[in-house]
Amino acid sequence: MNGMSMFRKLGIVKEFLSVKDFTCKEALKAYQKEKLAERLATHGSRFYPNSTKLEDFPIINKKIFMENFDTINTVGISKDEAFKVALASEESRNFSNKIGYISVGLSSGTSGSRGLFLVSEEESRRWAGYILKRMLPKPLLQRHKIAFFLRANSNLYESVNSLAIKFSFYDLLQPLEEHIETLNATQPTILIAPAQVLRLLALSDDLTINPKKVISVAEVLEEEDEELISQRFSQKVHQVYQCTEGFLAHTCEEGNLHLNEDRVYIEKEWIDEKSGRFSPIISDFFRSSQPVIRYKLDDILVLEKEPCACGSVFTRLKKIEGRCDDILNVKDKNGVPYLLFPDFVRRAIIRASDKVEEYAVEHREDALHVYLQPLSMKDEVEESLQKLYVEQGLESLEHVYDAYEMGKLTDKRRRVKQL
Ligand SMILES: [Zn+2]
């Protein structure tokens, strides 16, 4: 081991050991207050104000973040330069490109606008130590072989390759059949992939692996997929809610989602307080090459008020429901605009028949386009959707049915879309 890699590994271990569980609300509050104050006082970004009060900082979103990329980051990298490096990595499938000691990554935006992220070596070590502590099966420090399916690798992920951890990257651009062979040959103990890939692996007759832990990333994990995957691997499916802006939530040993409130401070912008639906506005305590402060994500999270049996006081989520873009703009019986949450549409289709294998729904102009596999289930689905409109007191929509076609694995799956 050379000096540099020793240093890297020690950095990960240090973070790994420093991650603590919080079982007391007051202790968490005090910790968050201290970390947030530190972050605001030392952000070093030309974009953000010099203030120690969070409310003095503007609430921004991805668009504003990307427009001000050059002044937000503190390492003097321009957006053009970062894009050039990131695109070259994607093209060559060689992800070791860096600008100085900064890794550049490109996020897979779902609506065309792709985000860029900058991560220093120190931040990358912290990230690796944290994610390992939160996600490794207990007891810790067993040997693990991790199989990680992603559309793009980055230095960030490679930094997990250390200690007793062997990490393999599976490129989603390659055919799944080839990956199944490699998986069978390497027998990973931890399988990490987007929900739609876990679903296909679970359905494969050729797959012979028996991982100790299965983790869904990058997409909404829907209940019917969770059921199928957990049956195939005989265990609960865990989730990591991670995006360019940070590692935001994880499932605990009880299998419940908790926000990572020792990494990020989260303000709630309510979409519907009664049902607990909100969009998170995040401030990250540790990101420094590209500070993330009061950044509003376009996601719908559903709050769970019941405390968790695991003892953690981190805010619980019932689920991550999707993106705000997925909420359908419809009308109630009196013609008043009404927001129909994607979950209601999903449930209506699933309950129609257990013979529905795949589906997608797009709401455009005034029609609901329903794609089904098999298409012969359309009468059952029609009946169930009409029932939904009655239950919710809605004006019924015109329906257009068509056969479902499988998208590319590298595309993020969104089953319900408002266009
Ligand atoms: Zn828990």
Boltz pocket constraint, residues with backbone or C-beta under 6 A from the ligand:
constraints:
  - pocket:
      binder: B
      contacts: [[A, 252], [A, 253], [A, 254], [A, 255], [A, 256], [A, 258], [A, 308], [A, 309], [A, 310], [A, 311], [A, 312]]
      max_distance: 6.0
